[in-house]
């Protein structure tokens, strides 16, 4: 009956997040009603803005690409028992690294420039979150606090560079770096408006799932995450695992920064700090740190982010209404974590056979 119990666990992992999302919708509906809007019309507008047409769905996918990558910055360390929320900072420094590489090699062939920008984003983001892992392992500094504080340092660094040493004199109203040449930008997929950053996100989620679930490295990380003392006794290199996982996590968020620079903004400026990192934390928790599920959740949340404008125009709601929705979802999902294992329908039942032995069903 192991298989039956396995399916019960899968059903619990699917049903509870869905129930949390539905309850979040109820709470958000109450908020909209209190703000003077019809909740059902608001839901219809969100669907229309996110999935109602090919144009709107492309907008959703454009926003989903960085969410997939930043969600891995939280999802991967969670398998090691770490709660890292430095996604936004890693995205910002990854974008800065990509700009530095793109401008330094602007006369090189486009493929070389794009690969260099990707490596710049990956390395900068990886080192940024790798520092969090080093502080946690070698100095016992809480990774949640250190990664959160590093977000503010990254944003301050961004503001300093775009308003100082890296500033393009022609960017008066919105200080920015010099632009990346159009020929070096990431292209679009076919005739759509969706850029190749979406492919990067899907590939990264697939690789992360394979790495964690199908390799000895992933098994060692999950073992250390389950009981770090037992892992040390068993001789697992906990320090190396921590550093490697944190570097990989930061690399994904750094790649998201490169995607925003090389496919959307074309340069680094305040728009690089667009809260995709913070939203990626929500994606990771809703997906329960499963990289494949994170890809699906990123599309749903990308649709919500794409609906901010229509809520403001049609229903006279603030553009930040979508942030209220995200906050409600985050709180409810965190609360739902305490409900796992409490419903009898998902538990293994024991019955006594005719011979007097106990059988699990």
C-alpha positions in Angstrom: 0.0 0.0 0.0 3.0 2.3 -0.3 1.8 3.5 -3.7 -1.6 4.5 -2.3 0.0 6.4 0.5 2.3 8.1 -2.0 -0.7 9.3 -4.0 -2.3 10.6 -0.8 0.7 12.7 -0.2 0.6 14.0 -3.8 -3.1 14.8 -3.4 -2.4 16.7 -0.2 0.4 18.7 -1.8 -2.0 19.7 -4.6 -5.2 20.2 -2.7 -4.0 22.4 0.1 -2.3 25.1 -2.1 -5.4 25.2 -4.3 -7.6 25.6 -1.3 -5.3 28.4 0.0 -5.5 30.2 -3.3 -9.3 29.9 -3.3 -9.5 31.3 0.2 -7.2 34.1 -0.8 -9.7 34.9 -3.6 -12.5 35.2 -1.1 -10.4 37.5 1.1 -9.4 39.6 -1.9 -13.1 39.8 -3.0 -13.9 41.2 0.4 -11.2 43.8 0.1 -12.5 44.8 -3.4 -16.0 45.1 -2.1 -14.8 47.3 0.7 -13.0 49.5 -1.8 -16.3 49.9 -3.8 -15.7 47.5 -6.6 -17.7 44.4 -7.7 -15.5 41.4 -6.8 -16.8 39.2 -9.6 -16.2 42.0 -12.2 -12.7 42.4 -10.7 -12.0 38.6 -11.2 -13.3 38.8 -14.7 -11.0 41.8 -15.5 -8.0 39.9 -14.0 -8.7 36.9 -16.3 -9.2 39.2 -19.3 -5.9 41.0 -18.7 -4.0 37.8 -18.0 -5.4 35.2 -20.3 -8.3 36.7 -22.3 -6.4 37.1 -25.6 -3.2 36.2 -27.3 -1.8 39.7 -26.6 -2.6 39.5 -22.9 -1.3 36.0 -22.5 2.0 37.1 -24.1 2.2 39.9 -21.4 1.7 37.2 -18.8 4.5 35.1 -20.2 6.8 38.0 -20.3 6.3 38.6 -16.6 6.4 34.8 -15.8 10.0 34.4 -17.1 11.8 36.3 -14.3 9.4 34.8 -11.7 10.5 31.3 -12.7 14.1 32.2 -12.2 13.8 34.2 -9.0 11.6 31.5 -7.4 14.5 29.1 -7.6 16.5 31.4 -5.4 14.2 30.5 -2.6 13.2 27.0 -3.7 16.7 25.5 -4.0 18.0 26.5 -0.6 14.7 25.4 1.0 15.7 21.8 0.2 18.7 22.4 2.4 16.5 23.8 5.2 17.5 27.4 4.4 15.0 30.3 4.1 16.6 32.8 1.7 14.7 35.9 0.6 17.5 37.8 -1.1 16.0 37.2 -4.6 15.6 40.9 -5.4 19.1 41.7 -4.5 20.5 38.9 -6.6 18.4 39.9 -9.6 19.6 43.5 -9.3 23.3 42.6 -9.1 22.8 40.1 -11.9 21.4 42.8 -14.1 24.3 45.1 -13.2 26.8 42.3 -14.1 25.0 41.7 -17.4 25.2 45.4 -18.3 28.9 45.5 -17.4 29.6 42.6 -19.7 27.4 43.8 -22.5 29.0 47.3 -22.6 32.5 46.0 -22.2 32.1 43.6 -25.2 29.7 45.7 -27.3 31.9 45.3 -30.4 32.1 41.5 -30.2 29.8 39.2 -32.1 26.2 39.2 -30.7 26.3 35.6 -29.6 29.5 36.2 -27.6 28.0 39.3 -26.0 24.8 37.5 -25.0 26.8 34.6 -23.5 29.0 37.0 -21.7 26.0 38.9 -20.3 24.4 35.6 -19.1 27.7 34.6 -17.4 28.0 38.1 -15.9 24.4 37.8 -14.4 24.9 34.2 -13.3 28.3 34.8 -11.6 27.2 38.1 -9.9 24.0 36.6 -8.6 25.7 33.4 -7.5 28.4 35.2 -5.6 25.8 37.5 -3.9 23.7 34.6 -2.5 26.8 32.5 -2.0 27.9 35.1 0.5 24.7 34.4 2.4 25.6 30.7 2.5 29.1 31.5 3.7 27.8 33.7 6.5 25.4 31.0 7.5 27.8 28.1 7.5 31.0 29.8 8.8 29.7 32.5 11.1 26.2 31.1 12.0 24.5 34.3 10.7 20.8 33.8 10.0 20.4 33.5 6.3 16.9 35.1 6.2 18.1 38.3 7.8 21.4 38.5 5.9 19.7 37.9 2.5 17.0 40.5 3.3 19.6 43.1 4.2 21.6 42.4 1.1 18.5 43.4 -1.0 18.8 46.9 0.3 22.6 47.0 -0.3 22.0 45.8 -3.9 19.4 48.5 -4.5 21.7 51.2 -3.1 24.5 49.9 -5.3 22.2 50.1 -8.3 21.1 53.7 -7.5 24.7 54.7 -6.9 26.0 53.3 -10.3 23.1 54.6 -12.5 23.2 58.0 -10.9 27.0 58.2 -10.8 29.9 56.3 -12.5 27.7 54.4 -15.0 25.2 57.2 -15.8 24.4 58.0 -19.4 24.4 61.8 -19.6 21.4 61.7 -22.0 19.2 59.9 -19.4 18.0 63.0 -17.6 14.5 62.2 -16.3 15.3 58.6 -15.5 19.0 58.0 -14.7 20.2 54.9 -16.5 23.4 53.3 -17.8 24.5 53.4 -21.4 22.2 51.2 -23.5 23.0 47.8 -24.8 23.1 47.7 -28.6 19.9 46.4 -30.2 21.9 43.7 -32.0 23.0 42.3 -28.7 19.6 42.1 -27.1 17.7 38.8 -26.6 15.4 38.1 -29.5 11.7 37.2 -29.6 10.2 33.7 -29.9 8.9 33.5 -33.4 6.4 36.3 -34.3 5.4 36.8 -30.6 6.3 39.5 -28.2 7.7 36.9 -25.8 11.4 36.9 -25.5 13.8 33.9 -25.0 14.0 34.6 -21.3 10.9 32.4 -21.0 12.9 29.5 -22.5 15.7 30.2 -20.0 13.2 30.0 -17.1 11.7 26.8 -18.3 15.1 25.1 -18.8 16.3 26.3 -15.4 13.3 24.9 -13.6 13.7 21.5 -15.4 17.4 21.4 -14.6 16.8 22.3 -11.0 14.2 19.6 -10.6 16.5 17.0 -12.1 19.4 18.1 -10.0 17.4 17.9 -6.7 15.3 14.8 -7.4 17.5 12.7 -9.7 21.1 13.1 -8.6 23.2 12.1 -5.6 24.0 15.8 -5.1 20.2 16.5 -4.7 19.8 13.5 -2.4 22.6 14.7 -0.2 21.1 18.2 -0.1 17.7 16.8 0.9 19.2 14.6 3.5 21.1 17.5 5.1 17.9 19.6 4.9 16.0 16.9 6.8 18.5 16.5 9.6 21.7 18.4 9.4 23.2 16.7 12.5 22.6 13.2 11.0 24.1 14.4 7.7 27.3 15.5 9.5 27.5 12.2 11.3 27.1 10.4 8.0 30.1 12.4 6.6 28.2 14.6 4.2 30.0 17.8 3.3 27.4 20.2 4.6 29.6 23.3 4.1 30.2 22.5 0.4 26.5 21.7 -0.1 25.5 25.0 1.5 27.8 27.0 -0.7 26.9 25.1 -3.9 23.2 25.4 -3.4 23.3 29.1 -2.5 25.5 29.8 -5.5 23.1 28.0 -7.8 20.1 29.7 -6.3 21.7 33.1 -6.7 22.8 32.3 -10.2 19.1 31.7 -11.2 18.1 35.1 -9.8 21.1 36.7 -11.4 20.1 35.2 -14.8 16.6 36.8 -14.2 18.4 40.2 -13.9 20.2 39.5 -17.2 16.9 38.7 -18.9 15.3 41.9 -17.7 18.3 43.9 -19.0 18.9 42.1 -22.2 15.3 41.5 -23.2 13.1 44.2 -21.7 14.9 47.3 -20.4 18.0 47.4 -22.6 19.9 49.1 -19.8 20.1 49.2 -16.0 17.9 51.8 -14.2 15.4 51.9 -11.4 13.0 49.7 -13.4 15.4 46.8 -12.7 14.0 46.9 -9.2 10.5 45.8 -10.2 9.8 43.5 -7.3 10.1 40.3 -9.3 12.5 39.0 -6.7 9.9 39.4 -3.9 7.2 37.9 -6.1 9.5 34.9 -6.7 9.4 34.2 -3.0 5.7 33.8 -3.2 5.9 31.6 -6.3 8.4 29.3 -4.4 6.1 28.9 -1.4 3.0 28.3 -3.4 4.8 25.6 -5.4 6.1 24.2 -2.1 9.7 24.6 -3.5 9.1 22.3 -6.4 10.9 23.7 -9.5 8.4 22.2 -12.0 5.4 23.5 -10.0 7.1 26.9 -9.8 7.0 27.2 -13.6 3.2 26.8 -13.5 2.7 29.1 -10.5 4.9 31.7 -12.2 2.5 31.9 -15.1 -0.5 32.3 -12.8 1.2 35.0 -10.8 2.5 36.7 -13.9 -1.1 37.0 -15.0 -2.0 38.7 -11.8 0.9 41.2 -12.2 -0.2 41.9 -15.7 -3.7 42.9 -14.5 -2.6 45.9 -12.4 -3.3 48.5 -15.1 -6.8 47.3 -16.0 -7.9 47.3 -12.3 -6.8 50.9 -12.1 -8.5 52.0 -15.3 -11.8 50.0 -15.1 -12.5 49.7 -11.4 -10.7 52.8 -10.0 -8.6 50.6 -7.8 -5.0 51.5 -7.0 -2.3 49.9 -9.1 -0.9 48.4 -5.9 -4.1 46.3 -5.6 -2.2 43.4 -7.1 0.3 43.7 -4.3 -2.5 43.4 -1.8 -3.6 40.3 -3.6 -0.1 38.9 -3.4 0.2 39.7 0.3 -3.1 37.9 1.0 -2.0 34.8 -0.9 1.4 34.8 0.9 -0.2 34.9 4.3 -2.8 32.2 3.6 -0.2 29.9 2.0 2.1 30.3 5.0 -0.9 29.5 7.3 -1.8 26.4 5.1 1.7 25.0 5.8 0.5 24.3 9.4 -2.3 22.2 8.1 -0.3 19.5 6.4 -0.8 16.1 8.0 -3.9 17.2 9.9 -6.7 15.9 7.6 -7.6 12.2 8.0 -8.5 11.9 4.3 -4.8 12.3 3.4 -3.5 10.0 6.3 -2.6 6.4 6.1 -5.3 4.3 7.8 -4.7 1.1 9.6 -7.2 -1.8 9.7 -6.9 -5.1 11.5 -7.0 -8.2 9.2 -8.8 -11.5 10.1 -5.4 -12.9 11.2 -5.1 -10.1 13.8 -2.3 -8.2 12.0 -2.4 -4.5 11.3 -2.5 -3.4 7.6 -2.1 0.1 6.4 -4.5 1.2 3.7 
